[in-house]
Amino acid sequence: MNTISKKKPSYRISPPLRQYLQLYDRETTLPVSYADLRRSSGAFPLLDRQGKDTLWETVQYEPHTLLELSQGLTEVYALLKTDGDLSFSEHLLADRIDYCRFGNSNPFRVRIVNQFNDNYDYFYVKRADASRVYGLELEHLLSPNSINFLVTGDTLIEEHIAGIPGDDFIKTRLDRPHLNQVRIAKEFVKFNERCFARLLGDMRAYNYVIDVTPDFEDEQYRVRAIDFDQQSYEGHKSMYLPQYFADNRPVVELVRRLLSPETIRQYQAEERALMARRARAERYRLKDLVDCMRQEELSPPDKIEQLKKELNLQHQTTLFDRCDSMGDVVRLNLRLVLGRRKE
């Protein structure tokens, strides 16, 4: 089973990537930065409804600092949601800011409340890491999920991805009588295929959510990644296959029990065909993105060499020997996986 022993280093956004973000309207000027949110005066643990520690802390600020931040954060929300139309922000309030010390990005989570009806939404403020930005863009271009984010300087703003955390879903819902287990198994197979094609790593159960949609006869499910820090960083091929993480074992057993090998291959082929269709539709933008990746240092040389060897074995080829960067590896893996229609 997969284990991650060390924290991944952060990679700065390069000039070519910055140009890409400007070209495709991902970069803008923001009134609040990640560094601004670091000016807290205290914090206390945030507990869930059962009184358990969530690993998040609610941070506190001096009154004048909080006033400035609240106004700026509502403007950030307007930029994210309404392309900067501030006419909708007068009744919005940033009423809580949480901070997480766990993980690579040490994010702030901002809760925005509509004062007319008390409805609330979230967004995240993080340090801008090139790996994560590439992961977000590849998710936007190749998955069935649109991703909304903005970058300014060293600050990354991300829209909240709604869903039930994978670890909670496995612990509390997987064995419920009404659950359509076949559909869950099917979606996990497709999710596994998407992660491997674009080399998104570290999909332990708490790094994805299950989006549940009621249908006219049953429920539909979609597995959605929420953590993109480990985009094409690790050297082991298995790190890009969620099936090999220990906390995903209950879902893997579900797949083995409910789906025949022929059915699994069918779902894999379906997902590859859909990704290939999206890649063709976004061919120019995807090429611009991958061209930037190919110039980047996104992983240590020893990890790149290891991954090249393992992918050569996986695809029964020697083409990966020609790759000089992790971006080259991603490009070739996409070509080989999405170009394959049959086993």
JOPEFEN-V471189 format. One record per helix or strand. SS is the DSSP state (A for helix, B for strand). FROM is the first residue (numbers start at 1). LEN is the number of residues. Records with the same first field share a line. If there is no record, write none. Layout:
SS->FROM-LEN  FROM-LEN
This chain:
A->15-9  34-4  63-20  86-3  130-13  166-7  181-18  205-3  237-4  242-3  246-13  261-21  283-12  301-15  319-4  326-13
B->27-1  42-6  53-8  92-9  108-7  120-8  149-4  155-5  164-2  200-1  208-7  219-7  231-1
